[in-house]
Amino acid sequence: MATWRYKHFEANVNRARDLVALGQGIGAMTSGRVDSSDMYRASLVQGVAALDHYVHGVILDRSVGILLSRLPGTSAASKIGLPVSAVQEILSANSDVEREQRARTHIVERLSRETYQRSSAIGAGLASVGVPQVWSNGFQGAQKSQLLALDLVVGRRNRIAHECDIDPTSPGSVVSLTAVDALDSLSTVEACARAIDFQI
C-alpha cells in the first residue's frame, strides 16, 4: 500500500505528465509551428523535483521518528547534523506535540541544504534513516540499469536547469527532447519512487 508521501509524489508526477500533454496539444494545434519541447523540459524538471520532494519527506518523517524514539535507531553512520541548541530546544518541549513540531522544524531546516536526486545521494540519505540498500532491495537484478537511467534523467534535468539545455556541439541550439523522451524520464523517476516506497 502506498504511503501518503507516495500519493503526493504521484500527484506531482501527474502534473508533469499534464505538461507533456499540453506540449503535444500546442504542437498539434499549431501544426508544429510552435516548438513545444520546452513543455517537455519543464515536465522532466518537475518529475525530478517530485522525486526529490518525496525523498526529503521520507527522510524527514523517519528522522523525526528516530529522534523521538518511535522508530529504531540506525547502525549506519548517520548524521542529521542538528546543532546542540536545536537538540536542547527539542528536549525542553512541554508536550509530545510541541516536541514533534520542534523536531520537524529543525530537521526541515537542516535538510533544506540537501538534494536527493542522484541515486547515490538518495541511497545514502535513506540508509542514514534506517532504509539500507534501498536500490539492491528495490530493483534486485536490474539495479545498475535503473540507477544509470535515473542518473541520466537527473543529468538532463541539470543541463536544462543550469545550462538552458543548449547543445554544446551546436551553440545557439537546444538538445532535442520529445514527448516520448519526457514520458520515459517520468517512468524512470516513478519506478525509483515505487522501489523506495515498497521498503518504507
N, C-alpha and C positions, 0 to 999 in steps of 0.2 A: 504494500500500500504506500502510495506516495506521501511524503511529508508535506506539511503546509508550505515549507520553503520551496519544495519542488513545484508545487502548484503555482506559486508566484513566478518561478522560473519559466514554466510553460506559458503563462500569460505573456511574459516578456518576449519569449521566442515567437509566439503567435503574432505579436506586434511587428517583429522583424519579418515574418512571412507576409504580413499585410503590406509592408514596404515593397517587397518583391512584386506582389500582385499589382500594386499601384504603378510601379515602374513598367510592368508589362502592359497595363491598361493605357498608360500615357503613350508608350511606344506604338500600340495598335491604333489609338485614336489619331495619332499624327502621322500614320503610315511610315514610321521610322525616322521622320524628320527631326524629332526631338530625341536627343540621346538620353535615355532613361537609366543608363548604367550607374549614375550617382545614387539612384534609389537602391540599387543592389549593393553599392558600397555602404550606404547607411544601414542597410539590413545586416550586413556582415558585422559592422561595428556594434550594432545593437545586440546581435547574438552573443558576441564575446562579452559584452557588458553584462548580459543576463547571466552568463556563467560566473563571471567574477562576483557579481552581486550575490548569487546563490551560495557560492563557496564562502564568501565573507559571512553570510548569515549562519551557515552551518558551523563555522569556526567560532563565531560569537556565541551561539547557543551552547555549544559543547564547552567552551572556555568558562562561561558562567556556571554551567552545571558542575564542572570540575572544581572551580573556585568555591562554590557553595556546598560542596560535598554531596551533590545529587548524582554525580557520575564518578566512577572510579578514576583515580589519577592515572597518569600515563607513565610508562617507563622510558619513553623517548626523552631525549634531551630537549625538552620543550621550554620555551621562554616566551611568554606574552610580553614581558618587559614593562610591567607596571611599576611606577616609582613607589617608594616606601610610603610617601604621603598618601597616595591613592589607596594602598592597602589599608593604611590606618583609617582612612575615611570610610572604606567599605566595612571594616570590622567594627567601627563605632556606631553603625546604624542602629536605630532604636527598634526596628521591626524587620521581619524577613522581606517584606515588600520593599522597604527602603533599601535594604542591603542589596537586593537584586537590582534595583534601579541604579544604585551607585556603581555596582559591578558592571552592568551593561554600559553605562555612560563612559566609564574609564576604558573598558575594553574596546568599545566602538572608536573612541578617540585614538587608541593605540593602533588598531587595525586599519585606520584610515591611511596609514603610511605604507600599507602593503597592497600589492596587486596579486590576484590569484587567477592568472590567465594561462600561463605556460604550464605544461604538465608537471614539471619538476617542482615549481612553486606550490601548485595545488597539492601534490603528494606530500611535500614537506609540511605544509600547513595543516593538513588533515592528520598526518602522523603525530604532530605535536599535541593534538587534542584526542588522541586515542583511536584513530582510524588508520592503522598501519597497512602498508602495502595495498593501498586503495586500487592501484591500477592492475597489479597482478591478480588480485582477487576479483576485480570487476570485469577484466577482459580475458583473463587466462591466456589462451594461445594466441590471440590477436592483439596482445598488448602493444607490441612495438609499432605495428601499423596504425593502430588507433591513436597512439601518442604522437607519432610523427604527423598524422593528419591534423590533430589538434594544434600542434606547434606551427604547422604551416598556415592554418587559419589565423592564428594569433599573429604570426609574422606579417601576413597580408593586412590584418587589421592595423598593425603598427605602421605599415607603409601608407595606408590610407589616412590614418590619423596624424601622422607626423611628416609625411612627405607628399601629401596630396595624390598618392598613387601614381606619381609621374614615372614614366618608363625611362630608366637610366640609359637605355640604348638609343632612345629617340627623344631627346629633350623637347619639351613642349607638348608631348602627347601622353596620355594615360595608358596604363596597362589595361588590357581588355578584361571585362568582368561581365559574365552573362547571368541571366536569371537562374540557369541550371547550376552555375558555379556557386552563386549565393545560397541557393537551397541546399546544395551538397554541404556547404560550410555549416549551415544551421543544423543539418542532420548530424554532422560530426560533433558539434557542441552539445547537442541534445543527447547523443549516445554517451558522452562523458558524464553529463549531469545524472543521467539514469544509472550509470555504473556506480556513481558516488552514493546516490540516494538509496540504492539497494542495500548498502552496507551501514547506513546510519539508522 
